[in-house]
Amino acid sequence: MYNEEERNSVKSNKESPWLGILIFHTFVIDLRNLTKNLLFICKEYHVQPSEIHKMQFWQYEWMTDEIKEITKEQEKQREQQEKEHASMKSSVNPGSMMRNMQSSMNVSMPKMPTISMPKF
């Protein structure tokens, strides 16, 4: 069925260290990022590390993906609020506000009634 060249090529592929390295790198997990994510989840969401270690890896991955999405949305909302606040702040003139406050405070005080002192 196979000629000699095809058998040698299959045999050489099985013995190739690159194939093993490629398969290994497919399943490599960066432990530093894993630890950072673990600490972040424990700190921000008050989850015990033992609870996270009990999770299946895919559950952990989904949870970190959802946390990233939530964080991005919160960051966008914060930036939008900062832009709105900056635009409102720039549209308000502090000088005119001071004049309005001063004019509203210039309310004339009622006069005290004059009372004459009795003479003895």
Beta strands, then each sheet from edge to edge (+ up, - down):
end
